[in-house]
Amino acid sequence: MEYMIQVEPDVCVYAIDINPSGRKTILFLHGWPGNYKLFEYQYNWLCQHGYRCIGLDTRGFGKSDKPWRGYDYNRMADDVRCVIEALGLHDITLAGHSTGGAVAVRYMARHNGFGVCKLALFAAAAPSLIQRAGFPYGLKADDVDQIIRSTYADRPAMLRDFGNRFFYHKVSEPLSDWFFQLGLQAASWATIEVEKAWLKEVLFSDLSKIRVPTLILHGVHDQVCLFPLAIAQSRGIRNSVLIPFENSGHGLFYDEVDHFNNELIRFVG
């Protein structure tokens, strides 16, 4: 089942509901600059094992509407709330990768975990993607500024460079091209506005508001959301479990796909 779900009077987001009769539901929030298709190798495995998987395209990405504004974490968390309400979801596992993980954290804090019984974070960009006073982890702000400048100047080249940093293990040229095309499907302005959000958004106080069991999966070789972010998440979220992926980078759900899928199934139950 495919849906265009209204989240504002002039904005709809795309969601796909795979195996709607599945016994347990996982709602996936993709990272920048992809879309719901990033989790292809999870949908195929999980649905065979009886799970219901829902993929959401963030506004500005994939098949969702591409408005000029609305790319802060609050608005994107509110979009998630609209989807959960529209589909009548409850007792779900909310799963987010990278920026999608940051949005999931904001959702749990801003909406008091409405409809969610478990949270799964994959290479999440939380509590801050960049280094800040008292938080010497993450990327340097200048590194993000360079990504923004590159996006303005030559977005395809920026996406190619990001794809080269996404995977820890070498992937086939066709898969690399597929990943590149996912990024091109996003609006350029949405791509840039999310990049700018990384510089502004902080989630330190959000972590302590999470009350549900939380699984943290993070590649130790991640060059985008550095591994110390996962340690900060585990310290800030009560009832959380951190599982390092020793042979993975940012794309841990490709780098160690079997390990990833098994850990997710074990957590969801």
SULGIPE-V180274 format. One line per field, one symbol per residue. ss: DSSP state (a for helix, b for strand, c for the rest). phi: phi as a letter, one per 30 degrees, with the letter a starting at -180 (. if undefined). A space follows every 10 residues. Layout:
ss->???
phi->???
This chain:
ss->cbbbbbbbcc bbbbbbbbcc cccbbbbbbc cccccaaaaa aaaaaaaacc bbbbbbcccc cccccccccc ccaaaaaaaa aaaaaacccc cbbbbbbcaa aaaaaaaaaa cccccbbbbb bbcccccccb cbccbcccbc aaaaaaaaaa aaaaaaaaaa aaaaaacccc ccaaaaaaaa aaaacccaaa aaaaaaaaaa cccaaaaccc ccbbbbbbbc cccccccaaa aaaaaacccb bbbbbccccc caaaacaaaa aaaaaaaac
phi->.bbccdcbec bbccbbcche dedbcbcccd cdccaedece dcedddddcj ccccccceej bhcddbddbj cddddddddd edddddcida hcccbbchdd ddddddeddd chieiccbbb cchddbdadc dbeibdcidd edddeddddd dddadedddd ddedcdcdcd cddddddddd dedddddddd edddeddedc dbbdddeddd ccebcccadd cdcccdeedd ddddddcdic bccdcdbbcd cddcebdded ddddddddj
